[in-house]
Protein backbone atom coordinates (compact mmCIF):
# COMPACT_ATOMS: atom_id res chain seq x y z
CA UNK A 1 0.00 0.00 0.00
CA UNK A 2 2.82 2.36 0.90
CA UNK A 3 4.62 1.44 -2.32
CA UNK A 4 1.46 2.19 -4.37
CA UNK A 5 1.06 5.54 -2.65
CA UNK A 6 4.71 6.31 -3.25
CA UNK A 7 4.42 5.39 -6.96
CA UNK A 8 1.26 7.47 -7.33
CA UNK A 9 2.89 10.45 -5.63
CA UNK A 10 5.96 10.12 -7.86
CA UNK A 11 3.75 10.06 -10.96
CA UNK A 12 1.82 13.14 -9.82
CA UNK A 13 5.00 15.11 -9.12
CA UNK A 14 6.45 13.99 -12.45
CA UNK A 15 3.40 15.29 -14.30
CA UNK A 16 3.50 18.56 -12.35
CA UNK A 17 7.19 18.92 -13.18
CA UNK A 18 6.61 18.36 -16.89
CA UNK A 19 3.70 20.82 -16.96
CA UNK A 20 5.76 23.47 -15.14
CA UNK A 21 8.73 22.84 -17.44
CA UNK A 22 6.59 23.15 -20.58
CA UNK A 23 4.99 26.33 -19.24
CA UNK A 24 8.43 27.87 -18.72
CA UNK A 25 9.83 26.64 -22.03
CA UNK A 26 6.80 27.41 -24.24
CA UNK A 27 7.50 31.18 -24.68
CA UNK A 28 11.01 30.33 -25.93
CA UNK A 29 9.61 27.71 -28.30
CA UNK A 30 6.96 30.13 -29.57
CA UNK A 31 9.58 32.83 -30.16
CA UNK A 32 11.70 30.32 -32.09
CA UNK A 33 8.76 29.23 -34.28
CA UNK A 34 7.62 32.82 -34.88
CA UNK A 35 11.08 33.71 -36.16
CA UNK A 36 10.44 31.43 -39.17
CA UNK A 37 7.06 32.97 -40.03
CA UNK A 38 6.17 35.86 -42.27
CA UNK A 39 4.87 39.01 -40.58
CA UNK A 40 1.34 38.17 -41.72
CA UNK A 41 1.52 34.64 -40.34
CA UNK A 42 3.01 35.89 -37.08
CA UNK A 43 -0.11 37.95 -36.28
CA UNK A 44 -2.62 35.53 -37.79
CA UNK A 45 -5.74 34.63 -35.80
CA UNK A 46 -6.00 31.87 -34.71
CA UNK A 47 -2.25 31.41 -34.25
CA UNK A 48 -0.53 28.83 -36.43
CA UNK A 49 1.73 26.54 -34.44
CA UNK A 50 3.58 24.22 -36.83
CA UNK A 51 1.67 24.16 -40.09
CA UNK A 52 2.80 27.33 -41.83
CA UNK A 53 5.20 28.29 -44.60
CA UNK A 54 8.66 28.36 -43.04
CA UNK A 55 11.04 31.10 -44.16
CA UNK A 56 14.53 32.39 -43.32
CA UNK A 57 13.68 35.88 -44.55
CA UNK A 58 13.58 37.35 -41.04
CA UNK A 59 17.10 36.18 -40.22
CA UNK A 60 18.40 37.60 -43.49
CA UNK A 61 16.69 40.93 -42.78
CA UNK A 62 18.11 41.05 -39.25
CA UNK A 63 21.62 40.41 -40.55
CA UNK A 64 21.22 43.13 -43.20
CA UNK A 65 19.88 45.74 -40.79
CA UNK A 66 22.24 45.11 -37.86
CA UNK A 67 25.79 44.06 -37.14
CA UNK A 68 24.97 40.99 -35.07
CA UNK A 69 28.58 39.94 -34.49
CA UNK A 70 29.52 43.33 -33.02
CA UNK A 71 26.57 43.25 -30.62
CA UNK A 72 27.37 39.67 -29.60
CA UNK A 73 31.03 40.54 -29.05
CA UNK A 74 29.97 43.45 -26.83
CA UNK A 75 27.72 41.13 -24.82
CA UNK A 76 30.51 38.58 -24.36
CA UNK A 77 33.05 41.20 -23.27
CA UNK A 78 30.54 42.88 -20.97
CA UNK A 79 29.18 39.72 -19.28
CA UNK A 80 32.41 37.72 -19.00
CA UNK A 81 34.48 40.78 -18.07
CA UNK A 82 32.11 41.91 -15.31
CA UNK A 83 31.92 38.36 -13.97
CA UNK A 84 35.70 37.88 -13.79
CA UNK A 85 36.23 41.25 -12.12
CA UNK A 86 33.38 40.49 -9.72
CA UNK A 87 34.95 37.14 -8.77
CA UNK A 88 38.34 38.75 -8.14
CA UNK A 89 36.65 41.07 -5.64
CA UNK A 90 34.11 38.63 -4.23
CA UNK A 91 36.34 35.61 -3.48
CA UNK A 92 38.54 37.44 -0.90
CA UNK A 93 35.48 39.24 0.49
CA UNK A 94 33.51 36.00 0.89
CA UNK A 95 36.57 34.30 2.43
CA UNK A 96 36.86 37.06 5.03
CA UNK A 97 33.16 36.87 5.90
CA UNK A 98 33.09 33.06 6.05
CA UNK A 99 36.37 32.34 7.91
CA UNK A 100 37.17 35.60 9.72
CA UNK A 101 33.75 36.98 10.66
CA UNK A 102 33.23 39.95 12.94
CA UNK A 103 30.20 41.24 14.79
CA UNK A 104 29.34 43.33 11.73
CA UNK A 105 29.57 40.55 9.14
CA UNK A 106 25.85 39.81 9.05
CA UNK A 107 25.05 43.52 8.95
CA UNK A 108 27.40 43.98 5.99
CA UNK A 109 25.81 41.03 4.17
CA UNK A 110 22.32 42.42 4.76
CA UNK A 111 23.44 45.86 3.63
CA UNK A 112 24.87 44.38 0.42
CA UNK A 113 21.63 42.50 -0.20
CA UNK A 114 19.57 45.63 0.49
CA UNK A 115 21.28 47.39 -2.44
CA UNK A 116 19.39 44.98 -4.74
CA UNK A 117 16.10 46.28 -3.34
CA UNK A 118 16.69 49.78 -4.72
CA UNK A 119 15.05 50.31 -8.14
CA UNK A 120 17.75 50.91 -10.73
CA UNK A 121 15.97 53.99 -12.02
CA UNK A 122 16.51 55.60 -8.60
CA UNK A 123 20.24 55.99 -9.31
CA UNK A 124 20.06 56.45 -13.07
CA UNK A 125 20.52 60.22 -13.07
CA UNK A 126 23.68 60.40 -10.89
CA UNK A 127 25.29 57.45 -12.69
CA UNK A 128 24.41 58.96 -16.07
CA UNK A 129 25.95 62.29 -15.06
CA UNK A 130 29.11 60.56 -13.79
CA UNK A 131 29.41 58.65 -17.06
CA UNK A 132 28.88 61.83 -19.06
CA UNK A 133 31.49 63.81 -17.13
CA UNK A 134 34.06 60.98 -17.20
CA UNK A 135 33.51 60.16 -20.87
CA UNK A 136 32.23 56.65 -20.16
CA UNK A 137 28.95 56.87 -22.07
CA UNK A 138 28.64 54.23 -24.79
CA UNK A 139 31.81 52.47 -23.64
CA UNK A 140 32.36 48.83 -22.73
CA UNK A 141 34.59 49.80 -19.80
CA UNK A 142 31.88 51.92 -18.19
CA UNK A 143 29.12 49.37 -18.78
CA UNK A 144 31.28 46.55 -17.45
CA UNK A 145 31.96 48.56 -14.29
CA UNK A 146 28.26 49.16 -13.70
CA UNK A 147 27.46 45.47 -14.12
CA UNK A 148 30.21 44.57 -11.64
CA UNK A 149 28.55 46.80 -9.04
CA UNK A 150 25.07 45.52 -9.89
CA UNK A 151 25.93 41.80 -9.61
CA UNK A 152 28.62 41.95 -6.90
CA UNK A 153 26.19 41.55 -3.93
CA UNK A 154 24.75 38.35 -5.44
CA UNK A 155 28.22 36.98 -6.22
CA UNK A 156 29.45 37.65 -2.67
CA UNK A 157 26.32 36.13 -1.11
CA UNK A 158 26.55 32.95 -3.18
CA UNK A 159 30.28 32.48 -2.58
CA UNK A 160 29.83 33.16 1.13
CA UNK A 161 27.21 30.39 1.25
CA UNK A 162 29.52 27.94 -0.51
CA UNK A 163 32.57 28.85 1.57
CA UNK A 164 30.61 28.31 4.79
CA UNK A 165 30.26 24.65 3.83
CA UNK A 166 34.06 24.15 3.65
CA UNK A 167 35.56 22.90 6.95
CA UNK A 168 37.76 25.55 8.51
CA UNK A 169 40.12 22.84 9.79
CA UNK A 170 41.44 22.33 6.27
CA UNK A 171 42.45 25.97 6.01
CA UNK A 172 43.99 25.80 9.48
CA UNK A 173 46.07 22.82 8.38
CA UNK A 174 47.26 24.79 5.35
CA UNK A 175 48.31 27.67 7.62
CA UNK A 176 50.21 25.28 9.89
CA UNK A 177 52.06 24.01 6.82
CA UNK A 178 53.22 27.56 6.14
CA UNK A 179 50.70 28.64 3.49
CA UNK A 180 50.36 32.39 3.16
CA UNK A 181 46.94 34.04 2.96
CA UNK A 182 47.29 34.37 -0.82
CA UNK A 183 48.26 30.71 -1.26
CA UNK A 184 45.50 29.63 1.10
CA UNK A 185 42.86 31.32 -1.04
CA UNK A 186 44.32 30.36 -4.43
CA UNK A 187 45.57 26.79 -3.82
CA UNK A 188 43.32 25.51 -1.02
CA UNK A 189 40.02 27.37 -0.87
CA UNK A 190 39.39 28.02 -4.56
CA UNK A 191 39.89 24.40 -5.80
CA UNK A 192 37.56 23.08 -3.08
CA UNK A 193 34.86 25.57 -4.04
CA UNK A 194 35.09 25.05 -7.82
CA UNK A 195 31.43 23.85 -8.17
CA UNK A 196 30.15 26.86 -6.25
CA UNK A 197 32.40 29.29 -8.10
CA UNK A 198 31.41 27.79 -11.46
CA UNK A 199 27.68 28.07 -10.77
CA UNK A 200 28.13 31.61 -9.43
CA UNK A 201 30.10 32.53 -12.53
CA UNK A 202 27.44 31.10 -14.84
CA UNK A 203 24.63 32.88 -12.99
CA UNK A 204 26.53 36.18 -13.10
CA UNK A 205 27.15 35.81 -16.84
CA UNK A 206 23.45 35.15 -17.43
CA UNK A 207 22.41 38.17 -15.33
CA UNK A 208 24.87 40.44 -17.15
CA UNK A 209 23.90 39.01 -20.56
CA UNK A 210 20.21 39.73 -19.91
CA UNK A 211 20.72 43.19 -18.36
CA UNK A 212 18.60 45.65 -20.33
CA UNK A 213 18.05 48.73 -18.17
CA UNK A 214 21.65 49.91 -17.97
CA UNK A 215 22.59 48.80 -21.46
CA UNK A 216 19.73 50.75 -23.02
CA UNK A 217 20.38 53.90 -20.98
CA UNK A 218 24.17 54.03 -21.05
CA UNK A 219 24.93 52.89 -24.60
CA UNK A 220 24.04 54.13 -28.07
CA UNK A 221 25.80 52.20 -30.82
CA UNK A 222 29.47 51.41 -30.20
CA UNK A 223 29.07 49.47 -26.94
CA UNK A 224 25.48 48.31 -27.48
CA UNK A 225 25.07 44.61 -26.56
CA UNK A 226 22.41 42.16 -27.73
CA UNK A 227 19.73 43.62 -25.45
CA UNK A 228 19.96 46.88 -27.43
CA UNK A 229 20.06 44.79 -30.61
CA UNK A 230 16.64 43.33 -29.71
CA UNK A 231 15.20 46.70 -28.68
CA UNK A 232 16.03 48.10 -32.13
CA UNK A 233 13.17 46.04 -33.57
CA UNK A 234 10.58 47.86 -31.50
CA UNK A 235 9.75 51.06 -33.36
CA UNK A 236 7.03 53.78 -33.27
CA UNK A 237 5.59 52.24 -36.44
CA UNK A 238 4.76 49.07 -34.52
CA UNK A 239 6.19 45.73 -33.51
CA UNK A 240 7.46 43.47 -36.25
CA UNK A 241 6.86 40.21 -34.44
CA UNK A 242 8.63 37.87 -36.85
CA UNK A 243 11.77 40.00 -37.11
CA UNK A 244 11.70 40.69 -33.37
CA UNK A 245 11.49 36.94 -32.74
CA UNK A 246 14.43 36.30 -35.08
CA UNK A 247 16.52 38.92 -33.28
CA UNK A 248 15.53 37.46 -29.90
CA UNK A 249 16.42 33.93 -31.01
CA UNK A 250 19.84 35.10 -32.17
CA UNK A 251 20.36 36.95 -28.88
CA UNK A 252 19.44 34.09 -26.55
CA UNK A 253 21.05 31.30 -28.59
CA UNK A 254 24.62 31.74 -27.20
CA UNK A 255 23.53 31.82 -23.56
CA UNK A 256 21.15 28.87 -24.08
CA UNK A 257 23.99 26.82 -25.56
CA UNK A 258 26.26 27.78 -22.66
CA UNK A 259 23.56 26.85 -20.14
CA UNK A 260 22.93 23.52 -21.89
CA UNK A 261 26.57 22.44 -21.74
CA UNK A 262 27.08 23.79 -18.21
CA UNK A 263 23.83 22.51 -16.70
CA UNK A 264 25.51 19.65 -14.79
CA UNK A 265 28.04 22.01 -13.23
CA UNK A 266 25.29 24.54 -12.48
CA UNK A 267 23.10 21.98 -10.70
CA UNK A 268 26.09 20.62 -8.80
CA UNK A 269 27.05 24.10 -7.68
CA UNK A 270 23.54 25.16 -6.69
CA UNK A 271 23.15 22.01 -4.57
CA UNK A 272 26.68 22.26 -3.11
CA UNK A 273 26.48 21.48 0.61
CA UNK A 274 22.75 20.70 0.50
CA UNK A 275 23.27 17.06 1.49
CA UNK A 276 25.58 16.10 4.32
N, C-alpha and C positions, 0 to 999 in steps of 0.2 A: 504493500500500500504506500509506504514511504517512497519506494523507488518510483512508483507510478506518479505520485505527486511531484517528485523531483523532476521526472522526465517532462511532465506537463508544464511545470514552471520554466524549465529550460527552453521548451518550445515557445512559450509565450514571450519570454525575454528575447529570444532569437528573432521572433517576428517583429517585436517592438524595435529592436535594434536595426533591422533591415528597413522598416518604415521610416525611422528617424534618419538613417543614412541616406535613403532615397530622397527624403524631403530636403536634406542639406545639399545633396549633389544635383538635384534637378535643375536649379537655376543655372548652374555651370553647363549642364548638358543642353539646356534650352538656348543659352547664349551661343554655344558651339554650333548647334543646328541652324540657328538664325543667321549665323555668319555665312552660310552657304545658300541663303535664299535671296531672291530679288527683293527690292524695297516693297513692291506690291504684295508679294507673298508674305513678307515679314509682318505686315499689318492686316493680313486677311482675316476675316471673320466667317466661320469659326477658324481657329488657328490650325495650321497644317503641321503635323508632327514629323512624319517621315516621308510621306508620299507627296513630294514636290519636286520641281525641276532644280537639281543641284547646280550651283555655279561657283566659280572661283573669282568672279568679277569683283566682288567686294575686297578681296585680298589684293588684287591687282591695283584697285583704286587707292587703297590705303598706302600701298608702297609708292605709288606715284605722287600722292599728296604729301607724304611725310617721310622723313628720314628715320625709319624704324631703328636701324642699327645704332645711330647716334643716341636716340632716346634710351635704348636698351643698355648701351655702354654707360650712360649717365646713371641709370638705375643700379647697375652692378657696382660702379665706383662708390656711389652714395651709400648703398645698403651694406656692402662688404666693408667699406672703409669705416663707416660709423660703428659697425659691430666690432671690428678689431680694436679700434681706439677705445670703445666702451669696455671691452674685456681687459685691456691693459690697465684701465683705471679701476675696474670693478673687482678683479681678482685680489689685489692687495687689500682693497677696502673690505671685501667679504671675509678675507682671512683674518683681518684685525677684529672684525665684529664677532666672528665665530670662535676664535681661539684666544683673543685677548680682550674680552668684553669689559666695559666699564658700566657704571651706573646709568650712563646716558645712552648706551647702545640701543636699547629699545626705543627711546625717544627719537634718536636719529633715524632709525629705520621707519618709524611712523611718520616722521617729518618728510622723509624721502618719498614715501608712498603718498602722502597728502598732496605732493606736487602734481600727481596724476589726476587729482580731483579738480584742479583748476582748468576751466575751459580754455583751450588754446587761444581763442579769439581775445581773451582778457589780456594777453601779453603781446598781441600782434603789433600794436602801434609802437611800443618801445623797441621791440626787436627789429621792426622794419626801419625805424629811424637809425638804430645802431648800424644796421647793414648798409643803409644809404650813406651814412657819414664815413664808414670804413671801407666803402667800395666793394662790399661783399654781395650786393644784389646780383642775381643771376650768375652765381659762381658755385662750383661744386664744393669748394672749400667751406664756404659759409653754410651751405645746406647740410653738408656732412656734420659740421659742428653743432648745428641745431638738433639734428637727429641723435647725436651722441647725448645731448642733454635731455632730450625727450625720452629716450629709451634707457638711460643709465639707471634710474630707480628700479625698473623691472629687472635689469641684468643683475644688479647688486642683490636684490631680494632673492632671486632664484639661486644665485651662487651661494649666498649665505645659507639657504636651506640645504643645499647639497653638502656644503662644507661641514655643517653641523652633524651630519651623519658619519663623518670620518672620525675614527677614534683619535683623541688627542695624544694617546700614548705613543702612537707611531711617530708623530712629530717630535715628541719628547726624546724618543730614541735617536732620531736623526740629529737633534741638538747635542745629545751626549756623545755622538760620534764625531762632532766637530763641524756639523753643517751650519753654514751661515744662514741668516734670514733669507737672503736671495736664493741660495741653493735649496733651502727648505721649501720655498714656494714653487720654484721651477722644477726641481727633480723629485720631490716627494709628494707635495700636495696636488699639483696640477695633474700628473699621471693618474693618481687615484680618483680624481674627479672628472676624468675625460668624458664619461657619459653625460654628466650634468652640464659640463662646459659646452659639449657638442649640441645638446638640446637647447641650451640658452642661446648659443650662437645662431642656431637655425631659427628660433623664435624671433630673435632680434632682427635677423635679415628679412624675415617675412613682414614684421612690423614696419621696418624702414622701406621695404619695397612697396608696401601698400599705402604709405603715408601720402595723403592728398592735400591736406590743409596747408602745410608749410611749403610744399612744392609748388602749389598753384599761386601762392601769395608772394613767394620770394624768388621765383624764376620767371623768365620770359621765353627765351629760345635756346640760348647757348647751354644752360645747365638743366634744361627741362627733362625730367625723367618720363617713364612710361605713363604715370598718372596724368601728367599734362598732355601726353600723346593721346590718351583716351578722351580727355575733356575737350580736345580740339574738334571732336565730332559732334559736340552739342552746340548748335548755333541758334541765333535768333530766328532763322527761317524754319526751325523745327528739328526734331530728332530723326536722324537717318538710322533706323534701327539695325538694318543689315550691316551697314558699314561700321556702326558703333560696336556691333557684336564682333565683327572681324577684328577691329582694333583691340577690343577687350580680350579676345582669344589670344592674340599675339602677345598681349601684355602679361597675361597670367600663365602662359605656357611655360616660360623658363622656371618660375617659382613652383609650379605644379610638378614639373619634372624633378626639380631638386627635392621637393617634399616626398615624392614617390620613392626615390632612391635612398633617402635618408630617414624613411619612416621607422625602420627598426631601431636606429640610433635614437630617434626622437622619443619613441615609446619607452625605450630603455632608460633614457635620461629623465623623462617625466615621472617614471615610477621608481627612480633611484632612491633607495632607503625606505620604500613603502612596505616591504616585507622583511622582517627580521629573520 
